[in-house]
């Protein structure tokens, strides 16, 4: 019977939400615990009308009216909808199809069809917002995907999109041994002040919510990671994007790439595999956050044959652990983001589990995936907290993830913009 219910629920979710409110009604949601994005409370509830939170507090103090529907989620914790900080909805796990093959050989229609499923899986896992950092060869397909979600054509998380991402000419892939052929690139190439200015403005015009640049990449001798853009080029991208009110994020794994990006004024540094104490001090001074993507390193190492239970950590995984520990000790602002697409969409929680196992307290992991990401990404006036006046992005999980982070996987309720998508 439970399997039949699950299949039926899955069918409904393919076609739309489980519950949409009438304009004259409200929903009162109760649970044993409520994490508001910063603090855990006991026996609190939250009142929703339309798309917004209209009251929050002790369950006895909430002004429920005659047309209020009550949802009482016992043995559960309410939280703000989780915010995935580094996703690629147009990619699927590399152990299914390698990145080069996806970019070169999968038709856009196939990639978009996959992305529709990826978006649904992400939402059902409790991630109501994603920062999607590059279409990886699929052009501006994220613009249409975002629009389809916003128009309720398909279920999915709110998307903050980067469109193509920007790389220095010759630095990014895919690459062919026969260089006379022109191929689809995984990102947009641009160089110099004039070139960066033009490309940033082009992407903004196409619909980018933010700009992603690659401050370094594996284009050195023997494919070592080396800086790509000069400091002047990075400053140009930040200045041009900033004039439109948009932030710039930087892929950077080397200390020098991270240093240039931090000085240039990017909002976040993605990966940061080889950050140093000096670089982290610079990031703190310049208010640059780190999105460590621990899961990507572990996933790709596993695809290469690493067995986490029986084998020593590969160099990249060990470097991630060391750098993440140092960033925590230094007090760098840590964003939650796993580089989802390298591994399966809907399995986003694995990054939260790794952050905890690498030394970040569970309560801080919850903050990172809610209020911290909302603050850093510039969306704190809409999402990231359970607070009167904010959008009703609310999830519930069985158990208490502030004590046991893996409980974040026990999703039993998902609401986005006041619409219920999961209620078990």
Secondary structure as GFF3:
##gff-version 3
##sequence-region A 1 424
A	DSSP	alpha_helix	2	15	.	.	.	ID=ss1
A	DSSP	beta_strand	26	35	.	.	.	ID=ss2
A	DSSP	beta_strand	40	42	.	.	.	ID=ss3
A	DSSP	beta_strand	44	49	.	.	.	ID=ss4
A	DSSP	beta_strand	52	58	.	.	.	ID=ss5
A	DSSP	three_ten_helix	59	61	.	.	.	ID=ss6
A	DSSP	beta_strand	68	80	.	.	.	ID=ss7
A	DSSP	beta_strand	82	87	.	.	.	ID=ss8
A	DSSP	alpha_helix	99	105	.	.	.	ID=ss9
A	DSSP	alpha_helix	108	124	.	.	.	ID=ss10
A	DSSP	beta_strand	127	132	.	.	.	ID=ss11
A	DSSP	alpha_helix	141	150	.	.	.	ID=ss12
A	DSSP	beta_strand	158	161	.	.	.	ID=ss13
A	DSSP	beta_strand	166	167	.	.	.	ID=ss14
A	DSSP	beta_strand	188	189	.	.	.	ID=ss15
A	DSSP	alpha_helix	192	206	.	.	.	ID=ss16
A	DSSP	beta_strand	211	214	.	.	.	ID=ss17
A	DSSP	beta_strand	216	217	.	.	.	ID=ss18
A	DSSP	three_ten_helix	221	223	.	.	.	ID=ss19
A	DSSP	beta_strand	226	227	.	.	.	ID=ss20
A	DSSP	alpha_helix	231	242	.	.	.	ID=ss21
A	DSSP	beta_strand	248	252	.	.	.	ID=ss22
A	DSSP	alpha_helix	255	264	.	.	.	ID=ss23
A	DSSP	beta_strand	268	271	.	.	.	ID=ss24
A	DSSP	alpha_helix	277	285	.	.	.	ID=ss25
A	DSSP	beta_strand	289	291	.	.	.	ID=ss26
A	DSSP	alpha_helix	294	303	.	.	.	ID=ss27
A	DSSP	alpha_helix	315	330	.	.	.	ID=ss28
A	DSSP	beta_strand	334	335	.	.	.	ID=ss29
A	DSSP	alpha_helix	349	357	.	.	.	ID=ss30
A	DSSP	alpha_helix	362	367	.	.	.	ID=ss31
A	DSSP	pi_helix	368	372	.	.	.	ID=ss32
A	DSSP	alpha_helix	373	377	.	.	.	ID=ss33
A	DSSP	beta_strand	394	398	.	.	.	ID=ss34
A	DSSP	three_ten_helix	405	409	.	.	.	ID=ss35
A	DSSP	beta_strand	411	416	.	.	.	ID=ss36
A	DSSP	beta_strand	419	423	.	.	.	ID=ss37
###
